[in-house]
Amino acid sequence: MKDNPYKNKINPKMKALIIILVLFIIGIIVGLIISNIGIILIKQTAEDLGIDIGGAAEQRLIRGYIWLVTIICIDAILLISLLWIYFDTYRKTKSSFILGLNFFIGILLIKSILSIAYLFTLFNDSIRLLPSVLITLGTSGFGALGFFINIFEIIAISILLYLSME
Protein backbone atom coordinates (compact mmCIF):
# COMPACT_ATOMS: atom_id res chain seq x y z
CA MET A 1 0.00 0.00 0.00
CA LYS A 2 1.41 3.37 -0.98
CA ASP A 3 1.87 6.22 1.43
CA ASN A 4 -0.64 8.99 1.35
CA PRO A 5 0.71 11.53 -1.21
CA TYR A 6 -0.78 14.43 0.79
CA LYS A 7 0.94 13.43 4.00
CA ASN A 8 3.46 16.00 5.22
CA LYS A 9 2.53 18.43 2.44
CA ILE A 10 1.62 21.18 4.88
CA ASN A 11 4.49 23.50 5.64
CA PRO A 12 5.27 23.37 9.41
CA LYS A 13 4.97 27.15 9.62
CA MET A 14 1.55 27.04 7.97
CA LYS A 15 0.54 24.19 10.27
CA ALA A 16 1.52 26.30 13.29
CA LEU A 17 -0.53 29.24 11.99
CA ILE A 18 -3.55 27.00 11.37
CA ILE A 19 -3.30 25.56 14.88
CA ILE A 20 -3.10 29.06 16.38
CA LEU A 21 -6.12 30.14 14.31
CA VAL A 22 -8.10 27.10 15.49
CA LEU A 23 -7.12 27.88 19.09
CA PHE A 24 -8.36 31.45 18.60
CA ILE A 25 -11.71 30.14 17.36
CA ILE A 26 -11.98 27.72 20.30
CA GLY A 27 -11.14 30.60 22.67
CA ILE A 28 -13.84 32.78 21.11
CA ILE A 29 -16.44 30.03 21.44
CA VAL A 30 -15.51 29.28 25.06
CA GLY A 31 -15.42 33.01 25.84
CA LEU A 32 -18.86 33.61 24.38
CA ILE A 33 -20.31 30.69 26.33
CA ILE A 34 -18.77 31.82 29.63
CA SER A 35 -19.65 35.48 29.09
CA ASN A 36 -23.26 34.66 28.21
CA ILE A 37 -23.58 32.60 31.39
CA GLY A 38 -22.13 35.55 33.32
CA ILE A 39 -24.53 38.00 31.63
CA ILE A 40 -27.50 35.82 32.56
CA LEU A 41 -26.37 35.84 36.19
CA ILE A 42 -25.70 39.60 36.12
CA LYS A 43 -29.14 40.28 34.62
CA GLN A 44 -30.69 38.04 37.30
CA THR A 45 -28.98 40.15 39.96
CA ALA A 46 -30.33 43.32 38.33
CA GLU A 47 -33.86 41.88 38.19
CA ASP A 48 -33.67 40.87 41.85
CA LEU A 49 -32.74 44.44 42.73
CA GLY A 50 -35.37 45.93 40.41
CA ILE A 51 -32.83 47.60 38.12
CA ASP A 52 -33.61 47.81 34.41
CA ILE A 53 -30.62 46.96 32.22
CA GLY A 54 -32.01 48.36 29.04
CA GLY A 55 -30.25 51.66 28.56
CA ALA A 56 -27.45 52.30 26.11
CA ALA A 57 -24.81 52.72 28.85
CA GLU A 58 -25.77 49.44 30.46
CA GLN A 59 -25.69 47.66 27.12
CA ARG A 60 -22.20 49.08 26.47
CA LEU A 61 -21.14 47.74 29.85
CA ILE A 62 -22.50 44.29 28.97
CA ARG A 63 -20.77 44.31 25.56
CA GLY A 64 -17.54 45.31 27.30
CA TYR A 65 -17.94 42.38 29.67
CA ILE A 66 -18.48 39.98 26.76
CA TRP A 67 -15.40 41.31 24.92
CA LEU A 68 -13.17 41.16 28.00
CA VAL A 69 -14.20 37.62 28.95
CA THR A 70 -13.80 36.43 25.36
CA ILE A 71 -10.31 37.95 25.08
CA ILE A 72 -9.28 36.39 28.40
CA CYS A 73 -10.59 33.00 27.24
CA ILE A 74 -8.54 33.23 24.04
CA ASP A 75 -5.54 34.00 26.24
CA ALA A 76 -6.30 31.00 28.47
CA ILE A 77 -6.71 28.60 25.54
CA LEU A 78 -3.38 29.72 24.06
CA LEU A 79 -1.73 29.29 27.46
CA ILE A 80 -3.17 25.78 27.83
CA SER A 81 -1.76 24.79 24.45
CA LEU A 82 1.61 26.34 25.28
CA LEU A 83 1.61 24.50 28.61
CA TRP A 84 0.85 21.27 26.74
CA ILE A 85 3.79 21.79 24.37
CA TYR A 86 6.24 22.60 27.17
CA PHE A 87 4.97 19.76 29.34
CA ASP A 88 5.61 17.35 26.48
CA THR A 89 9.06 18.87 25.96
CA TYR A 90 9.83 18.54 29.67
CA ARG A 91 8.67 14.92 29.66
CA LYS A 92 11.18 14.20 26.88
CA THR A 93 14.14 16.30 28.10
CA LYS A 94 13.72 16.68 31.90
CA SER A 95 15.20 20.18 31.53
CA SER A 96 14.89 22.40 34.59
CA PHE A 97 14.51 25.43 32.29
CA ILE A 98 11.45 23.87 30.63
CA LEU A 99 10.09 22.99 34.07
CA GLY A 100 10.45 26.66 35.02
CA LEU A 101 8.62 27.67 31.84
CA ASN A 102 5.81 25.28 32.79
CA PHE A 103 5.46 26.95 36.19
CA PHE A 104 5.56 30.39 34.60
CA ILE A 105 2.88 29.51 32.05
CA GLY A 106 0.82 27.79 34.75
CA ILE A 107 0.84 30.97 36.84
CA LEU A 108 -0.24 33.03 33.80
CA LEU A 109 -3.05 30.52 33.21
CA ILE A 110 -4.22 30.82 36.82
CA LYS A 111 -4.13 34.62 36.43
CA SER A 112 -6.36 34.37 33.35
CA ILE A 113 -8.87 32.11 35.09
CA LEU A 114 -8.97 34.36 38.15
CA SER A 115 -9.40 37.39 35.87
CA ILE A 116 -12.64 35.92 34.55
CA ALA A 117 -13.91 35.38 38.11
CA TYR A 118 -12.79 38.90 39.06
CA LEU A 119 -14.57 40.45 36.06
CA PHE A 120 -17.79 38.65 36.92
CA THR A 121 -17.58 39.86 40.52
CA LEU A 122 -16.73 43.40 39.43
CA PHE A 123 -19.56 43.65 36.93
CA ASN A 124 -22.03 41.88 39.21
CA ASP A 125 -21.16 44.17 42.12
CA SER A 126 -21.41 47.24 39.87
CA ILE A 127 -25.05 46.29 39.25
CA ARG A 128 -25.63 46.45 43.00
CA LEU A 129 -24.32 50.01 43.09
CA LEU A 130 -26.52 52.95 42.41
CA PRO A 131 -27.81 53.01 38.82
CA SER A 132 -26.00 56.31 38.31
CA VAL A 133 -22.68 54.62 39.09
CA LEU A 134 -23.57 51.86 36.65
CA ILE A 135 -24.29 54.42 33.93
CA THR A 136 -20.98 56.17 34.69
CA LEU A 137 -19.08 52.87 34.36
CA GLY A 138 -20.84 52.17 31.08
CA THR A 139 -20.00 55.53 29.52
CA SER A 140 -16.42 56.00 30.71
CA GLY A 141 -14.77 53.41 28.49
CA PHE A 142 -14.52 51.13 31.49
CA GLY A 143 -12.50 48.05 30.70
CA ALA A 144 -10.75 49.43 27.61
CA LEU A 145 -7.35 49.33 29.32
CA GLY A 146 -7.84 45.72 30.40
CA PHE A 147 -8.91 44.87 26.86
CA PHE A 148 -5.72 46.25 25.31
CA ILE A 149 -3.47 44.72 27.97
CA ASN A 150 -4.94 41.31 27.20
CA ILE A 151 -4.63 41.89 23.44
CA PHE A 152 -0.88 42.53 23.85
CA GLU A 153 -0.60 39.42 26.03
CA ILE A 154 -2.36 37.36 23.35
CA ILE A 155 0.04 38.67 20.71
CA ALA A 156 3.04 37.78 22.88
CA ILE A 157 1.70 34.30 23.69
CA SER A 158 0.86 33.69 20.01
CA ILE A 159 4.43 34.55 19.03
CA LEU A 160 5.81 32.26 21.72
CA LEU A 161 3.43 29.48 20.68
CA TYR A 162 4.39 29.87 17.03
CA LEU A 163 8.10 29.71 17.86
CA SER A 164 7.56 26.73 20.16
CA MET A 165 5.84 24.76 17.41
CA GLU A 166 8.71 25.17 14.94
NUPA-115848 format. One record per residue: x, y, z of N, C-alpha, C in turn. Coordinates in steps of 0.02 Angstrom, whole numbers. Layout:
// residues N
[[X, Y, Z], [X, Y, Z], [X, Y, Z]];
...
END
This chain:
// residues 166
[[42, -59, 0], [0, 0, 0], [44, 62, 0]];
[[30, 108, -44], [71, 169, -49], [55, 217, 8]];
[[105, 258, 22], [93, 311, 71], [46, 363, 43]];
[[13, 396, 87], [-32, 450, 67], [9, 506, 35]];
[[-5, 525, -27], [35, 577, -60], [27, 646, -29]];
[[-26, 656, 10], [-39, 722, 40], [-9, 728, 110]];
[[18, 671, 133], [47, 671, 200], [109, 716, 200]];
[[116, 755, 252], [173, 800, 261], [179, 853, 207]];
[[125, 869, 173], [127, 921, 122], [118, 991, 152]];
[[91, 994, 213], [81, 1059, 244], [147, 1083, 274]];
[[165, 1142, 255], [224, 1175, 282], [217, 1180, 358]];
[[269, 1164, 397], [264, 1168, 470], [244, 1238, 495]];
[[267, 1290, 461], [249, 1358, 481], [174, 1370, 469]];
[[149, 1345, 413], [77, 1352, 398], [36, 1311, 448]];
[[61, 1252, 465], [27, 1209, 513], [22, 1245, 581]];
[[76, 1278, 602], [76, 1315, 665], [25, 1372, 662]];
[[22, 1407, 606], [-27, 1462, 599], [-99, 1436, 601]];
[[-110, 1379, 569], [-177, 1350, 568], [-197, 1329, 639]];
[[-150, 1299, 675], [-165, 1278, 744], [-181, 1339, 787]];
[[-142, 1392, 780], [-155, 1453, 819], [-223, 1482, 801]];
[[-241, 1482, 737], [-306, 1507, 716], [-363, 1465, 746]];
[[-355, 1399, 745], [-405, 1355, 774], [-411, 1368, 850]];
[[-354, 1379, 883], [-356, 1394, 954], [-392, 1460, 968]];
[[-382, 1509, 924], [-418, 1573, 930], [-493, 1561, 925]];
[[-514, 1521, 877], [-585, 1507, 868], [-613, 1470, 929]];
[[-577, 1421, 955], [-599, 1386, 1015], [-604, 1435, 1073]];
[[-555, 1480, 1080], [-557, 1530, 1133], [-617, 1576, 1127]];
[[-634, 1596, 1066], [-692, 1639, 1055], [-756, 1603, 1075]];
[[-762, 1540, 1055], [-822, 1501, 1072], [-828, 1493, 1147]];
[[-774, 1473, 1180], [-775, 1464, 1253], [-790, 1531, 1287]];
[[-760, 1584, 1263], [-771, 1650, 1292], [-843, 1673, 1286]];
[[-873, 1661, 1228], [-943, 1680, 1219], [-989, 1640, 1264]];
[[-974, 1577, 1272], [-1015, 1535, 1317], [-1010, 1559, 1389]];
[[-949, 1569, 1412], [-939, 1591, 1481], [-967, 1660, 1492]];
[[-957, 1706, 1445], [-983, 1774, 1454], [-1059, 1776, 1453]];
[[-1090, 1735, 1411], [-1163, 1733, 1411], [-1191, 1705, 1475]];
[[-1158, 1655, 1504], [-1179, 1630, 1569], [-1173, 1685, 1621]];
[[-1117, 1722, 1620], [-1107, 1778, 1666], [-1159, 1832, 1657]];
[[-1176, 1848, 1595], [-1226, 1900, 1581], [-1294, 1879, 1609]];
[[-1311, 1815, 1601], [-1375, 1791, 1628], [-1376, 1800, 1703]];
[[-1321, 1784, 1737], [-1318, 1792, 1810], [-1319, 1866, 1830]];
[[-1285, 1908, 1791], [-1285, 1980, 1806], [-1355, 2009, 1796]];
[[-1389, 1989, 1743], [-1457, 2014, 1731], [-1504, 1989, 1785]];
[[-1493, 1928, 1810], [-1534, 1902, 1865], [-1525, 1944, 1928]];
[[-1463, 1964, 1941], [-1449, 2007, 1998], [-1485, 2074, 1990]];
[[-1483, 2102, 1930], [-1516, 2166, 1916], [-1592, 2159, 1925]];
[[-1621, 2105, 1901], [-1693, 2094, 1909], [-1711, 2087, 1983]];
[[-1670, 2051, 2021], [-1684, 2043, 2092], [-1683, 2110, 2129]];
[[-1641, 2156, 2105], [-1637, 2222, 2136], [-1685, 2273, 2105]];
[[-1721, 2252, 2053], [-1768, 2297, 2020], [-1736, 2349, 1976]];
[[-1677, 2334, 1950], [-1641, 2380, 1906], [-1652, 2358, 1834]];
[[-1670, 2405, 1791], [-1681, 2390, 1721], [-1615, 2398, 1683]];
[[-1592, 2344, 1652], [-1531, 2348, 1611], [-1553, 2353, 1538]];
[[-1577, 2410, 1520], [-1601, 2418, 1452], [-1572, 2479, 1418]];
[[-1539, 2522, 1457], [-1512, 2583, 1428], [-1450, 2571, 1388]];
[[-1431, 2621, 1350], [-1372, 2615, 1306], [-1308, 2606, 1346]];
[[-1301, 2642, 1402], [-1241, 2636, 1442], [-1234, 2566, 1472]];
[[-1290, 2539, 1495], [-1288, 2472, 1523], [-1272, 2420, 1470]];
[[-1299, 2430, 1410], [-1284, 2383, 1356], [-1211, 2387, 1335]];
[[-1182, 2447, 1337], [-1110, 2454, 1323], [-1069, 2417, 1376]];
[[-1091, 2422, 1438], [-1057, 2387, 1492], [-1060, 2311, 1482]];
[[-1117, 2286, 1461], [-1125, 2215, 1449], [-1082, 2193, 1389]];
[[-1082, 2233, 1335], [-1039, 2216, 1278], [-965, 2216, 1298]];
[[-946, 2264, 1340], [-877, 2265, 1365], [-860, 2203, 1405]];
[[-907, 2180, 1445], [-897, 2119, 1484], [-887, 2059, 1437]];
[[-929, 2055, 1386], [-924, 1999, 1338], [-856, 2000, 1303]];
[[-835, 2060, 1280], [-770, 2066, 1246], [-713, 2046, 1292]];
[[-713, 2072, 1354], [-658, 2058, 1400], [-654, 1983, 1416]];
[[-711, 1952, 1431], [-710, 1881, 1448], [-687, 1840, 1387]];
[[-710, 1858, 1328], [-690, 1822, 1268], [-615, 1828, 1255]];
[[-587, 1887, 1263], [-516, 1898, 1254], [-476, 1858, 1306]];
[[-499, 1857, 1368], [-464, 1820, 1420], [-468, 1745, 1406]];
[[-524, 1721, 1379], [-530, 1650, 1362], [-483, 1631, 1305]];
[[-476, 1674, 1256], [-427, 1661, 1202], [-358, 1655, 1232]];
[[-341, 1701, 1277], [-277, 1700, 1312], [-268, 1634, 1349]];
[[-319, 1612, 1385], [-315, 1550, 1424], [-306, 1489, 1379]];
[[-342, 1487, 1323], [-336, 1430, 1277], [-265, 1427, 1247]];
[[-238, 1484, 1229], [-169, 1486, 1203], [-119, 1464, 1257]];
[[-131, 1485, 1318], [-86, 1465, 1373], [-91, 1390, 1386]];
[[-151, 1361, 1382], [-158, 1289, 1392], [-120, 1251, 1338]];
[[-124, 1274, 1276], [-88, 1240, 1222], [-13, 1248, 1230]];
[[9, 1306, 1252], [80, 1317, 1264], [105, 1273, 1322]];
[[64, 1268, 1374], [80, 1225, 1430], [86, 1152, 1408]];
[[41, 1132, 1363], [42, 1064, 1337], [108, 1050, 1299]];
[[128, 1097, 1257], [189, 1090, 1218], [250, 1085, 1264]];
[[254, 1130, 1314], [312, 1130, 1358], [311, 1071, 1407]];
[[252, 1048, 1425], [248, 988, 1467], [275, 928, 1429]];
[[256, 922, 1365], [280, 867, 1324], [356, 872, 1315]];
[[381, 933, 1305], [453, 943, 1298], [489, 925, 1363]];
[[460, 944, 1420], [491, 927, 1484], [492, 852, 1494]];
[[438, 819, 1475], [434, 746, 1483], [490, 712, 1444]];
[[507, 739, 1386], [559, 710, 1344], [630, 729, 1367]];
[[639, 790, 1391], [707, 815, 1405], [724, 819, 1479]];
[[675, 825, 1522], [686, 834, 1595], [729, 896, 1610]];
[[722, 947, 1568], [760, 1009, 1576], [729, 1052, 1631]];
[[771, 1078, 1676], [744, 1120, 1729], [720, 1187, 1701]];
[[749, 1210, 1647], [726, 1272, 1615], [654, 1263, 1589]];
[[640, 1207, 1557], [573, 1193, 1531], [524, 1186, 1590]];
[[547, 1156, 1645], [504, 1150, 1704], [486, 1220, 1730]];
[[536, 1264, 1730], [523, 1333, 1751], [473, 1368, 1705]];
[[479, 1356, 1640], [431, 1383, 1592], [361, 1357, 1606]];
[[356, 1293, 1623], [291, 1264, 1639], [260, 1299, 1699]];
[[299, 1311, 1751], [273, 1347, 1810], [252, 1418, 1791]];
[[293, 1451, 1751], [278, 1520, 1730], [212, 1522, 1691]];
[[205, 1477, 1643], [144, 1475, 1602], [84, 1455, 1645]];
[[95, 1409, 1692], [41, 1389, 1738], [16, 1448, 1779]];
[[62, 1489, 1803], [42, 1548, 1842], [4, 1598, 1798]];
[[26, 1608, 1736], [-12, 1651, 1690], [-82, 1623, 1676]];
[[-87, 1557, 1671], [-152, 1526, 1661], [-198, 1537, 1721]];
[[-171, 1529, 1781], [-211, 1541, 1841], [-233, 1614, 1843]];
[[-188, 1660, 1823], [-207, 1731, 1821], [-265, 1743, 1774]];
[[-264, 1710, 1716], [-318, 1718, 1668], [-384, 1692, 1695]];
[[-382, 1634, 1726], [-443, 1605, 1754], [-470, 1649, 1810]];
[[-426, 1674, 1853], [-448, 1718, 1907], [-473, 1785, 1881]];
[[-446, 1807, 1824], [-470, 1870, 1793], [-543, 1864, 1772]];
[[-562, 1806, 1747], [-632, 1796, 1727], [-677, 1800, 1789]];
[[-656, 1767, 1843], [-695, 1769, 1905], [-698, 1840, 1933]];
[[-642, 1876, 1929], [-640, 1945, 1953], [-686, 1990, 1912]];
[[-685, 1982, 1846], [-728, 2022, 1803], [-802, 2010, 1820]];
[[-820, 1947, 1829], [-890, 1933, 1846], [-908, 1967, 1912]];
[[-865, 1961, 1961], [-879, 1993, 2026], [-883, 2068, 2019]];
[[-837, 2097, 1981], [-836, 2170, 1972], [-900, 2194, 1937]];
[[-919, 2161, 1883], [-978, 2182, 1846], [-1042, 2167, 1886]];
[[-1043, 2111, 1921], [-1102, 2094, 1961], [-1110, 2143, 2019]];
[[-1054, 2161, 2051], [-1058, 2209, 2106], [-1074, 2279, 2081]];
[[-1054, 2296, 2020], [-1070, 2362, 1993], [-1145, 2369, 1982]];
[[-1180, 2313, 1969], [-1252, 2315, 1962], [-1284, 2333, 2029]];
[[-1254, 2309, 2083], [-1281, 2322, 2150], [-1273, 2395, 2171]];
[[-1227, 2430, 2139], [-1216, 2500, 2155], [-1275, 2542, 2129]];
[[-1273, 2603, 2145], [-1326, 2647, 2121], [-1328, 2646, 2045]];
[[-1387, 2650, 2015], [-1390, 2651, 1941], [-1348, 2706, 1910]];
[[-1340, 2761, 1944], [-1300, 2815, 1915], [-1227, 2795, 1910]];
[[-1203, 2756, 1958], [-1134, 2731, 1955], [-1127, 2682, 1897]];
[[-1178, 2641, 1887], [-1178, 2593, 1832], [-1176, 2630, 1765]];
[[-1215, 2683, 1759], [-1215, 2721, 1697], [-1146, 2753, 1686]];
[[-1115, 2778, 1740], [-1049, 2808, 1735], [-998, 2757, 1711]];
[[-1000, 2696, 1739], [-954, 2644, 1718], [-965, 2626, 1645]];
[[-1027, 2627, 1623], [-1042, 2608, 1554], [-1022, 2661, 1503]];
[[-1016, 2724, 1524], [-1000, 2777, 1476], [-927, 2798, 1478]];
[[-889, 2774, 1527], [-821, 2800, 1535], [-769, 2759, 1500]];
[[-788, 2713, 1457], [-739, 2670, 1425], [-710, 2620, 1472]];
[[-748, 2603, 1523], [-726, 2556, 1575], [-706, 2490, 1543]];
[[-648, 2467, 1560], [-625, 2402, 1535], [-582, 2407, 1473]];
[[-577, 2465, 1442], [-537, 2472, 1381], [-464, 2457, 1393]];
[[-438, 2479, 1450], [-368, 2467, 1466], [-355, 2392, 1475]];
[[-399, 2358, 1511], [-392, 2286, 1520], [-396, 2249, 1454]];
[[-439, 2274, 1410], [-446, 2243, 1343], [-380, 2246, 1305]];
[[-348, 2305, 1303], [-286, 2313, 1266], [-228, 2276, 1298]];
[[-226, 2274, 1364], [-174, 2236, 1399], [-178, 2163, 1379]];
[[-238, 2136, 1378], [-247, 2065, 1360], [-233, 2053, 1286]];
[[-247, 2102, 1243], [-231, 2094, 1172], [-156, 2088, 1163]];
[[-117, 2130, 1198], [-44, 2126, 1193], [-18, 2060, 1220]];
[[-50, 2036, 1274], [-30, 1971, 1302], [-45, 1915, 1252]];
[[-101, 1918, 1218], [-118, 1868, 1168], [-68, 1869, 1110]];
[[-48, 1928, 1089], [2, 1934, 1035], [67, 1901, 1058]];
[[89, 1917, 1119], [152, 1889, 1144], [148, 1813, 1150]];
[[93, 1787, 1176], [85, 1715, 1184], [81, 1681, 1116]];
[[48, 1713, 1068], [43, 1685, 1001], [112, 1679, 968]];
[[153, 1730, 978], [222, 1727, 951], [261, 1671, 984]];
[[255, 1666, 1050], [291, 1613, 1086], [265, 1544, 1065]];
[[200, 1537, 1056], [171, 1474, 1034], [195, 1456, 964]];
[[195, 1505, 920], [220, 1494, 852], [292, 1470, 852]];
[[334, 1505, 890], [405, 1486, 893], [415, 1418, 926]];
[[372, 1401, 973], [378, 1337, 1008], [357, 1279, 964]];
[[315, 1292, 914], [292, 1238, 871], [338, 1226, 811]];
[[389, 1268, 803], [435, 1258, 747], [480, 1198, 757]];
END
